[in-house]
């Protein structure tokens, strides 16, 4: 599985960005996807996950109500819509695929993801 994230950039606090992650190499609709982020000097942390069909999602408390994860299985793409952005959202954002389980439900545990994209930088200015 190859993953390529895009859509990062510089935005003012309160603004919005939409990240996309295009997948290739395996049947996209058979596995769960997740978004993680890593800020400078901090460990990578969970942001959001979505199950294989898009019918189930789960968010970190820090982004709940502001971020929305979705997927389009026809386009082999997962999205992260980020609204009401805060300076503390500044980080490199990574998409990840959990292909260990068929028709997976998703997870907030980074060790359950076996494929990772290269990341896209999101910078929120105050």
Secondary structure, DSSP 8 states (H G I E B T S, - for coil): -EEEEE--EEEETT--EEEEEEEESS-GGGSEEEEEEE-TTS--EEEEEE-TTSS-EEE-TTTTTTEEEEEETTTTEEEEEE-S--GGG-EEEEEEEE-SSTT----S-GGG--EE---EEEEEE-
